[in-house]
Amino acid sequence: MNKEAVYHRPKDQYAYIYDAETLHILLRTKRGDAHSVNLIYGDPYEWDVSGWISSIVPMQISGRDELFDYWFTEVKPPYRRLRYGFKIASGDETIFYGEKGFNDTAPKDDIGFYFAFPFLHENDAFTPPEWVRNTVWYQIFPERFANGSDRNNPKDTLPWGSAEPTATNFFGGDFEGIIQRIDYLVELGITGIYLTPIFKAHSNHKYDTIDYMEIDPQFGDTETFKRLIDTCHKHGIKVMLDAVFNHSGYFFEPFQNVLKHGENSRYKNWFHLHEFPIKTKPRPNYDAFGFVKTMPKLNTQNPEVKDYLLKVGAYWLREFNIDGWRLDVANEIDHQFWREFRTEMKKIKRDVYILGEIWHDAIPWLSGDQFDAVMNYPFTNAALNFFAKDEINAEQFCNAISHVCHMYPRNVNEVAFNLLGSHDTARILTTAKDNREKVKLLTAFQLSFIGTPCIYYGDEIGMAGGDDPDCRKCMIWDRQHQDINMLNHVKKLISLRKTYPIFANNGIFSFLSADKETNHIIYKKENEKEILIVIMNNSNNSLNIAIPELNLKDLMIRDICNEKEFAAHAENLSISLKPYEFKFLLINK
């Protein structure tokens, strides 16, 4: 047995509170090494004459990646406390694994050998807003979505879509434009919009804030914004704003004060300044976002800065009743600030959604004391690499997504913000080299996966574009230039999420098959009543694909895309798929 690959710790994604009475436990072993794993568990204070009283339950493989198998089970400790260990069998060898390491037998008189989960405290549970689990997000870059009023156009505003986007040009997108297009969002099926920054700023992207308490005049005023929020809420759409607390803009008043007064400025400790006088060339002699001189980094450990930013967060919640905060460059801000931010925001609105922009493994921020979710770029990268770029095969994709699923606890995955593109990335159609069938596969996977999906404005109508700023083109409203077939495809997928709860988050996700030769995948989502089987052919060949591991004989199966039912007359079922075709099959148990 490869003991060096065995891993567990009684926290993070390996042992966590799923609900008030349930503990989820995970063990990692080398892929293919163990043929069975059992959990040995009991209350630490229950003993009899033979020693510690324990129970044993088999664990199941919940997924595997390139290197490891992940074994899962859940238990409901009657007294909300637990000691536990693992019985691992590999070939003819059986070992026992606990906090003290490995043993040939399971100790009955040494409780210290076992891992400890001292108590299931409700306050320690990860508790994201329930509404997020079934939300379909739509990201809007306000400057480029719709120009609803010429009265607030910036100087030198260009006619809508008349030029390629640059880092400095303006087309006049505003709140009024979003309000006027609300029926489009409702018809699409959107239930949440994420707005990139709306606060007063110098740039067209608004990530260089001048005033955190003021709406940028090019978008409208507070009354227009309130009307936008009210309009969205009346149509069942939540609204999430983008907060840039890692850095301010160059024209932020405190930074201007530092530039003017230098070491004598009362704001000098609001930033990370290396020396005086302040210099911007060749690189700024102060910390910034990257080395961008116009985005000086805020010192969130400074009590004055912290107090100011917490008031900013509270103001937009109280005054405008927004539903979420997306937090820019969240990983570069200290954890204590985010703990206090969460506490203050949840006091005002218990079900506010707090989303961090983190592009890598984010487990330190997802223990229930900071964020409700992060932007799930590991999911994004795996999906794009398989469906759009052909850089990995089906087996590698299965490994990558399984790894993503086991990076975090299950209740974290259920609200993960799953995107395929954003204002920071190339458009998915461009990434897929204009192969629209591949884009359909991408969106079919995204919208049938666990988590909460986000569509970047215009992707649903086949807009193209390379990296920033090309991905920030004006939304196309002329239906003659929209891909209506793609639009109807996305509408159908969103409607399936709303019609069939298992299609969204009411089911446990797992892969059934991933063939690197044919490049097809099969995965399922299962709950107590139903099984959803998804078959995807990511190749330019027609395939006849057998569904493995399930006894389907005499079961009624519904093709939910075509609303057709048929009976399986054999234990194994084969499905024929054209190039880049997919099927969603629903089975009632």
GIWO-V771008 format. One record per pair of residues at least 6 apart in sequence whose ideal C-beta (glycine too) atoms are under 7 Angstrom apart, sorted by the first residue. I is the first residue (numbers start at 1). J is the second residue. D is the distance in Angstrom with one decimal. If there is no record, write none. Layout:
# GIWO-V771008
i->(I	I)
j->(J	J)
d->(D	D)
This chain:
# GIWO-V771008
i->(1	1	1	1	1	2	2	3	5	5	5	5	6	6	6	6	7	8	8	8	8	10	10	10	12	13	13	13	13	13	13	14	15	15	15	16	16	16	17	17	17	17	18	18	18	18	20	21	22	22	23	23	23	23	23	23	24	24	24	25	25	25	25	26	26	26	27	27	27	27	28	28	29	29	29	29	29	30	31	31	31	31	33	34	34	34	34	35	35	36	36	37	37	37	37	37	38	38	38	38	38	39	39	39	39	39	39	40	40	40	40	40	40	41	41	41	41	41	41	42	42	42	42	42	43	43	43	44	44	44	46	47	50	51	51	52	52	56	57	57	59	59	59	60	60	60	61	61	61	62	62	62	63	63	63	63	63	64	64	65	65	65	66	70	75	77	80	80	81	81	81	82	83	83	83	83	84	84	85	85	85	85	85	85	85	86	86	87	87	87	88	88	95	95	96	96	96	96	98	98	98	99	99	99	100	100	103	107	124	125	126	126	126	126	126	127	128	128	128	129	129	129	131	132	132	132	132	133	133	133	133	134	134	135	135	135	135	136	136	136	136	136	136	136	137	137	137	137	137	137	138	138	138	138	138	139	139	139	139	139	140	140	140	140	141	141	141	141	142	142	142	142	142	142	143	143	143	143	144	144	144	144	144	144	145	145	145	145	145	146	146	146	146	146	146	147	147	147	147	147	147	148	148	148	148	148	149	149	152	152	152	152	153	153	154	154	154	156	157	157	157	158	158	158	160	160	161	163	165	165	165	165	166	167	168	169	170	171	174	174	174	175	175	175	175	175	176	176	178	179	179	179	182	182	185	185	186	188	188	188	188	189	189	189	189	190	191	191	191	192	192	192	193	193	193	194	194	194	195	195	195	196	196	196	196	197	197	197	197	197	198	198	198	198	198	199	199	199	199	199	199	199	200	200	200	200	200	201	201	201	201	201	202	202	202	202	206	207	207	208	208	208	208	209	209	209	209	210	210	210	212	213	213	215	215	215	225	226	229	229	229	229	232	238	238	239	239	240	240	240	240	240	240	240	241	241	241	241	242	242	243	243	243	243	244	245	245	245	245	245	246	246	246	246	246	246	246	247	247	247	247	247	247	248	248	248	249	249	250	250	254	254	255	255	257	257	258	258	258	258	258	259	262	262	262	263	269	269	270	270	270	270	270	271	271	271	271	271	272	272	272	272	273	274	274	275	278	278	279	280	283	284	284	286	287	288	288	288	289	289	289	298	299	300	300	300	300	300	301	306	306	310	310	310	313	313	313	313	314	314	316	317	317	317	317	318	323	323	324	324	324	325	325	325	325	326	326	327	327	327	328	329	330	330	330	331	335	335	338	338	338	339	339	342	342	342	345	345	346	353	354	354	355	355	355	355	355	355	356	356	356	356	357	358	358	358	359	361	362	363	363	365	365	366	366	366	372	373	373	373	374	375	375	376	376	376	376	378	378	379	379	380	380	382	382	382	382	383	383	383	383	384	384	385	385	386	386	386	387	387	387	387	387	388	388	388	388	388	389	392	393	393	394	394	394	394	394	394	394	395	395	397	397	398	398	398	402	405	405	413	413	414	414	414	415	415	416	416	417	417	418	418	418	418	418	418	419	419	420	420	420	421	421	421	421	422	423	423	423	424	425	426	426	426	426	427	427	427	427	427	428	428	428	429	429	429	429	429	430	430	430	432	432	434	436	436	436	437	438	439	440	441	441	441	441	443	443	443	444	444	445	446	447	447	447	447	448	448	448	449	450	450	455	457	458	458	460	460	460	461	461	461	461	461	462	462	463	463	465	465	476	496	496	496	497	497	500	500	502	502	502	502	503	506	507	507	507	507	508	508	509	509	510	510	511	511	512	512	512	512	512	512	513	513	513	514	518	518	519	519	520	520	520	520	520	520	520	521	522	522	522	522	523	524	524	524	525	529	529	530	530	530	530	531	531	532	532	533	533	533	534	534	535	535	535	535	535	536	537	537	537	537	537	537	538	539	540	541	542	542	542	543	544	544	545	545	545	546	546	547	547	547	551	552	552	552	553	553	553	553	554	554	555	555	556	556	556	557	557	557	557	557	558	558	559	559	560	560	561	575	577)
j->(33	88	90	93	95	30	33	102	29	30	33	68	28	29	88	97	28	14	27	28	115	115	116	117	363	26	363	406	407	408	409	26	23	25	117	24	126	409	23	120	124	125	24	74	410	411	122	76	74	76	74	75	77	82	117	120	74	409	410	39	73	75	84	70	71	72	37	59	71	86	68	70	37	68	69	71	88	68	64	67	68	69	90	69	88	89	90	89	90	58	89	59	71	86	87	88	56	57	58	59	87	56	57	59	73	84	86	54	56	84	85	87	106	54	55	75	82	83	84	52	53	54	55	83	77	79	81	81	83	111	53	53	108	108	109	108	111	87	73	75	71	72	73	71	72	73	69	70	71	70	72	510	70	402	405	406	510	70	402	399	402	403	399	406	82	120	119	120	117	118	119	117	111	114	115	116	114	115	96	97	98	106	113	114	115	96	97	94	96	106	95	97	102	104	102	103	105	106	113	114	115	113	114	115	112	113	113	113	368	368	367	368	409	411	412	368	372	373	415	351	353	372	351	353	372	415	452	414	415	452	505	504	505	191	192	238	452	189	190	191	192	453	494	497	192	194	452	453	454	455	185	190	193	455	457	194	422	454	456	457	178	193	195	457	196	423	457	472	173	174	195	196	198	219	170	171	173	204	171	173	472	473	474	475	173	177	178	457	475	173	177	178	180	181	475	160	171	172	173	174	177	174	176	177	179	180	174	176	174	217	218	220	172	218	170	172	218	170	170	171	172	169	170	171	171	474	474	169	469	470	472	473	469	469	204	204	204	474	218	219	220	219	220	224	225	228	220	224	228	227	228	231	231	235	193	237	235	460	490	491	494	491	494	495	498	237	236	237	238	237	238	240	232	237	239	240	326	454	239	241	242	205	206	242	423	206	207	209	242	244	206	215	216	219	241	206	209	211	212	214	215	216	210	211	214	215	216	208	209	210	216	249	208	210	249	251	216	244	328	249	250	294	295	244	248	249	252	249	251	252	312	312	315	221	222	225	320	320	239	320	321	322	239	323	324	322	323	322	323	324	325	326	353	355	316	322	325	326	326	328	313	325	327	328	328	298	300	309	327	333	289	297	298	328	329	332	333	288	289	295	296	297	298	255	296	298	294	295	293	294	267	270	271	296	265	267	265	267	268	271	278	278	276	277	278	276	299	302	298	299	302	304	305	286	296	297	298	299	286	287	297	299	286	285	286	285	285	286	285	293	291	291	293	296	297	295	296	297	295	297	329	305	305	306	309	333	334	337	334	337	340	340	341	344	325	341	344	345	344	348	322	345	348	349	352	348	352	353	352	353	355	345	352	354	355	355	357	355	356	357	357	357	356	357	358	358	364	370	365	370	371	369	370	354	369	370	352	354	352	372	371	372	371	372	373	374	375	417	362	365	371	374	375	365	374	375	377	407	374	407	408	371	374	374	408	412	415	415	416	417	417	417	419	416	417	418	451	404	407	404	418	419	420	397	400	401	404	420	442	445	446	420	431	391	392	392	397	538	438	441	442	445	538	428	431	432	438	442	431	400	516	519	514	515	516	519	520	521	538	514	516	514	521	511	514	521	511	413	509	450	451	450	451	505	451	452	451	452	452	454	446	449	451	452	453	454	454	456	428	442	446	427	428	456	459	456	468	471	472	468	471	465	466	467	471	459	463	464	465	471	439	442	459	436	439	462	463	464	464	465	466	438	439	464	462	483	486	580	580	486	489	536	538	580	582	489	490	493	493	582	536	453	453	493	494	497	503	534	584	509	505	509	490	475	475	476	486	487	490	476	482	483	486	487	483	486	473	476	471	473	482	503	560	584	503	504	560	586	525	527	530	532	532	527	525	526	527	532	525	526	523	525	523	524	521	523	522	523	524	547	548	549	521	522	548	521	539	543	538	539	535	536	537	538	539	543	545	536	533	534	535	547	534	531	532	533	532	588	589	586	587	588	589	587	589	584	586	547	585	587	582	584	545	575	577	582	583	582	543	577	579	580	581	582	580	579	579	579	577	578	579	577	574	576	574	575	577	572	574	572	573	575	571	568	571	573	568	569	570	571	567	568	568	587	565	567	588	565	566	568	585	587	565	586	583	585	584	586	584	583	583)
d->(6.2	6.9	4.1	5.2	6.3	4.2	5.2	5.9	6.0	3.6	6.8	6.6	6.8	5.4	6.9	5.9	4.4	5.1	5.0	6.9	6.8	4.7	6.2	5.4	5.3	6.2	6.6	6.5	6.6	5.4	5.0	4.8	6.7	5.2	5.7	5.6	6.9	4.5	6.3	5.3	6.1	4.2	4.8	6.6	6.6	5.8	5.9	5.1	5.4	5.5	6.6	5.4	6.3	6.3	6.2	6.4	5.1	6.5	6.3	6.2	5.8	6.8	6.8	5.8	6.8	5.4	5.9	6.6	4.5	5.4	4.9	5.8	7.0	6.6	5.1	6.7	6.7	6.4	5.4	5.8	5.5	5.3	5.4	6.8	5.2	6.4	4.9	5.8	6.4	6.9	4.5	4.5	4.4	5.9	7.0	5.3	5.1	6.6	5.4	6.4	4.2	6.9	5.2	5.6	5.3	5.9	6.3	5.3	5.2	6.4	5.0	5.9	5.8	6.3	6.0	5.8	5.7	6.9	3.9	6.1	5.4	3.8	6.1	6.2	6.8	5.2	6.2	6.3	4.5	5.7	4.4	6.3	6.5	3.2	4.9	5.6	5.8	7.0	5.8	7.0	4.1	6.1	4.4	6.8	5.9	6.8	5.3	6.7	5.9	5.3	3.8	6.7	5.2	3.8	5.6	5.8	6.2	6.6	5.8	4.4	4.9	4.0	4.5	4.8	6.9	6.8	5.7	4.1	6.8	5.9	5.0	4.5	5.7	4.2	7.0	5.7	5.7	5.4	5.9	6.1	3.8	6.8	6.7	4.5	6.4	6.9	4.5	6.6	5.6	6.8	5.5	6.0	5.1	6.7	6.9	4.7	6.5	4.8	4.4	4.6	5.9	6.7	6.3	4.9	6.7	4.9	6.6	4.6	6.6	6.1	7.0	4.0	6.4	5.3	6.1	6.5	3.9	6.6	4.4	3.9	5.3	6.6	6.4	5.3	6.9	4.6	5.4	5.4	5.8	6.7	4.5	5.3	6.5	4.9	4.3	6.4	5.1	6.0	5.8	5.4	6.8	5.8	5.3	6.5	4.5	5.4	6.4	6.7	3.7	7.0	6.2	4.3	5.1	5.2	6.5	4.7	6.1	5.6	4.9	6.1	6.5	5.6	5.4	5.2	5.2	5.1	6.5	5.6	5.1	6.8	5.9	6.6	6.2	5.6	6.6	6.5	4.3	5.0	6.2	5.2	5.4	6.5	5.1	6.2	5.0	5.9	6.0	5.7	5.1	6.0	2.8	6.3	6.4	5.2	6.2	5.6	6.5	4.0	5.6	6.2	5.3	5.6	2.9	3.5	6.5	4.8	5.9	4.3	5.8	5.8	5.5	6.0	4.3	7.0	4.4	6.9	4.7	6.8	5.0	6.5	4.4	5.9	6.8	5.5	5.6	5.4	4.0	6.4	4.5	6.5	4.8	5.4	5.7	5.4	7.0	7.0	5.5	5.3	6.5	4.8	5.4	5.2	4.1	4.7	5.7	4.7	6.2	6.3	5.9	6.5	5.5	5.4	5.5	5.9	7.0	6.5	5.1	6.5	6.9	5.9	6.7	6.1	3.4	6.0	6.6	6.2	5.9	5.8	6.6	6.3	4.2	6.5	6.6	6.0	5.7	4.6	5.8	6.5	7.0	5.8	6.3	6.8	6.7	5.0	5.9	3.7	5.8	6.8	4.6	5.9	6.7	5.8	6.2	5.5	6.5	6.5	5.1	6.4	5.5	6.5	6.7	6.2	4.6	4.3	4.4	6.8	4.7	5.1	5.4	5.5	5.9	5.6	5.5	6.4	5.9	5.6	6.1	5.4	6.5	3.3	6.4	5.4	5.6	5.4	5.4	4.9	6.2	5.2	4.7	5.8	4.4	6.6	6.3	6.3	6.2	5.8	6.3	6.1	5.6	5.5	6.0	6.7	5.2	3.9	6.6	5.3	5.4	7.0	6.1	3.3	6.8	5.5	6.3	6.9	6.2	5.4	6.2	7.0	4.8	6.1	6.7	5.2	5.5	6.6	4.5	6.5	6.7	5.1	6.6	6.2	6.4	6.3	6.7	6.1	3.8	5.2	5.5	6.3	4.5	4.3	5.9	4.9	6.0	5.9	6.1	5.8	6.4	6.7	6.9	4.0	3.8	5.0	6.6	5.3	4.9	4.9	4.5	5.4	5.7	6.5	6.5	5.7	4.9	5.5	6.7	4.6	6.3	5.3	6.5	5.8	5.9	6.8	5.2	5.8	5.1	6.5	6.6	5.8	6.0	3.6	5.2	5.7	4.7	4.7	6.0	5.5	6.7	6.5	4.7	4.1	5.1	6.6	4.5	5.6	4.0	5.2	5.3	5.5	4.0	6.7	6.2	5.5	5.5	5.9	6.9	5.2	5.7	4.3	5.8	6.0	6.9	6.6	6.4	5.1	6.4	6.1	6.6	5.6	6.1	5.8	5.4	6.3	4.7	5.4	6.4	6.0	6.5	6.3	6.0	3.5	6.3	6.8	6.9	5.5	6.9	4.7	6.7	6.7	4.9	6.2	5.3	6.2	3.5	5.2	5.6	4.6	7.0	6.5	6.9	4.2	6.9	5.2	5.9	5.9	6.5	5.7	5.2	6.4	6.6	5.4	5.2	4.9	6.6	6.6	5.2	6.8	6.9	5.5	6.8	5.7	4.3	4.6	5.3	6.5	4.4	6.8	4.4	5.7	4.3	6.7	6.4	4.9	6.5	6.9	5.9	5.1	5.9	4.8	5.4	5.1	6.8	5.0	6.2	4.4	5.7	4.9	6.5	4.9	6.8	5.2	5.2	5.8	6.1	6.1	3.8	5.4	6.3	6.4	6.0	6.1	6.7	6.9	5.8	4.4	4.8	5.3	3.8	6.6	5.4	5.0	4.6	6.8	5.9	6.3	4.5	3.9	5.8	6.2	6.5	6.9	4.0	5.9	4.3	5.5	5.4	4.9	6.1	5.0	6.7	4.9	4.0	6.7	6.7	4.9	3.5	6.4	6.6	6.1	6.6	5.3	6.0	5.9	6.6	5.0	6.7	5.7	3.9	6.9	6.0	6.0	5.9	6.2	4.3	6.7	5.0	6.8	4.4	7.0	4.9	5.7	5.7	5.8	4.8	4.5	6.0	5.5	6.7	6.3	5.8	6.3	6.4	6.6	5.0	5.1	5.8	6.5	6.0	5.3	4.2	5.3	5.6	6.0	5.7	6.9	5.5	5.8	6.9	4.8	4.8	5.8	5.7	4.3	5.2	6.9	6.5	6.9	6.3	3.7	6.2	7.0	5.4	5.9	5.9	5.7	6.2	6.9	5.8	6.1	6.2	5.1	6.8	5.0	5.3	4.2	6.6	6.0	5.8	5.7	6.8	6.9	5.8	5.0	6.9	5.8	5.4	6.7	6.4	5.5	4.3	6.2	4.0	5.4	6.2	5.2	3.1	4.6	6.4	6.2	4.3	5.4	5.8	4.9	6.2	6.9	5.1	4.5	6.3	6.6	5.4	5.8	5.0	4.9	6.3	5.6	3.3	5.4	4.6	6.2	6.6	5.4	6.6	5.4	6.6	6.0	6.8	4.8	4.3	6.2	5.7	6.9	5.8	5.5	6.8	4.2	5.4	4.9	6.2	5.6	5.0	4.4	6.9	6.3	5.0	6.7	6.9	5.8	5.5	5.2	6.7	6.9	5.1	6.2	5.3	5.7	6.4	5.1	4.5	6.7	5.9	6.2	6.6	5.8	6.5	4.5	6.8	6.5	5.5	6.2	4.4	6.9	6.7	5.7	5.7	5.4	6.4	6.4	4.8	4.4	5.2	4.0	6.5	6.3	5.3	7.0	6.7	6.3	4.6	6.2	7.0	5.4	6.4	5.3	5.4	5.1	6.5	5.3	6.2	5.6	4.8	6.7	4.9	6.8	5.2	3.9	6.5	4.9	5.9	6.9	5.9	4.7	6.8	6.9	5.3	5.5	5.8	5.7	6.8	6.9	5.8	5.8	5.2	5.4	4.9	4.6	6.3	6.1	4.9	5.1	5.5	5.7	6.7)
